[in-house]
Amino acid sequence: MFDPRSPYHRRMWHYESDRPLSVAQLVSLGSLDARTAALLWLLIQHHHSLIVSGPTDPTPGIGKTTTLNALLGFLLTGCTLVYTTGMYEDFDFVSEVDPATTCVLANEVSDHLPIYMWGRVARQLLKLPKDGYAIATSCHADTLDDVLAMLGRDLKLPDEHIRRLGIIVNIGLVGKLWPPRRRFLTVNFIRPAEYTPTDVSSQSSGITMLPLATWDEDTDTFIPATEEVLQELATVLGMPMPEFCAALDRRVARIEQLSAGHGAGVRAMREAVEDVITAETQPQDVDG
């Protein structure tokens, strides 16, 4: 039986996907493209937070948990993943972990069930990035603007905290064929407060977005991030543009390779992520 007071149970209590999929498998299914996946890889690797939103109707089976779990495969080896306990959560784990290497996972931000977070508890979760944590969660929302409205209007989260929440992925089911096809309808990165707003496509209460990808219904393809957005992302990540582009290209190539056919599974995907990061962090030989 689950005991919300138990430190062991709090780290094990999480809804797993009925059929876990890797990012490579999601790409092979057309849910997103390799370039978008590579951008998400870089951002999650650099300790940015993540919200996966899906439509309010139909409620079950949209794939938020499957998507969230797949993207968590981009966390660095050694990162602590804290499983929270919904409205039971008391956040006592903050005295046990290092924020800089900890991602805090919540099943969902909503008022539907006690195992989800809402109100004061949800606000406490969503304010953790101010202290250096990354968070990962999901929510019911039809559009990006609905996510921002939930954060700012319903939860009354101040703009300064919303600007630290990183990635917002909005997914949905498309087409009239069976089985339905899952697509990443929009992928956005919330511009941090320290970066001056420019002309962007979505804005709410002073919160501005860097659009990373948008699904095009007519062609069933993804409109990529612009060169200007990529330059700003490189600045956010503290990477010179040539280094950023090289890292992005390496990830695109590896994901394209892994997504061939039915796509590599979760374990193979994780091993590939570790291989790429290890190769990038090893000292390079210098002749002479």
Secondary structure by P-SEA (a helix, b strand, c coil): ccccccaaaaacccccccccccaaaaaaaccccaaaaaaaaaaaaabbbbbbbbbccccccccaaaaaaaaaccccccbbbbbbbccccccccccccccccbbbbbcccccccccccccaaaaaaaaccccbbbbbbccccccaaaaaaaacccccccaaaaaaccbbbbbbbbcccccccccccbbbbcccccccccccccccccccccccbbbbccccccccccaaaaaaaaaaacccaaaaaaaaaaaaaaaaaaaccccccaaaaaaaaaaaaaaaacbbbbcc
